[in-house]
Amino acid sequence: MPGAMRHSLTPRVNRPDAPLAVVDVPIAEQPPAYGSFAFAKESRNLRGAIDGALASYLGSPEHRALMSRYGFTAAEVDRVL
């Protein structure tokens, strides 16, 4: 594209000696990550059906069992309810 600015995802400077550290942030200090769905504004019935299904599923024993299989604790599930 003429005149378009191009950006590279490749770093411009290669610094293997740059000091880096991994910092573990305690769960209590992390914001919860929420999933989301998008619907057309006129899809009120669909949105209502999805909201109802999520309301009955999220936090249920089945939901908690599934999430525990992926390493989530009950406290972590509770944070997003």
HUWORA-V519901 format. One record per run of one state. SS is the DSSP state (h for helix, s for strand, l for the rest). FROM is the first residue (numbers start at 1). LEN is the number of residues. If there is no record, write none. Layout:
# HUWORA-V519901
ss=SS from=FROM len=LEN
ss=SS from=FROM len=LEN
This chain:
# HUWORA-V519901
ss=l from=1 len=26
ss=h from=27 len=3
ss=l from=30 len=14
ss=h from=44 len=14
ss=l from=58 len=3
ss=h from=61 len=9
ss=l from=70 len=4
ss=h from=74 len=6
ss=l from=80 len=2
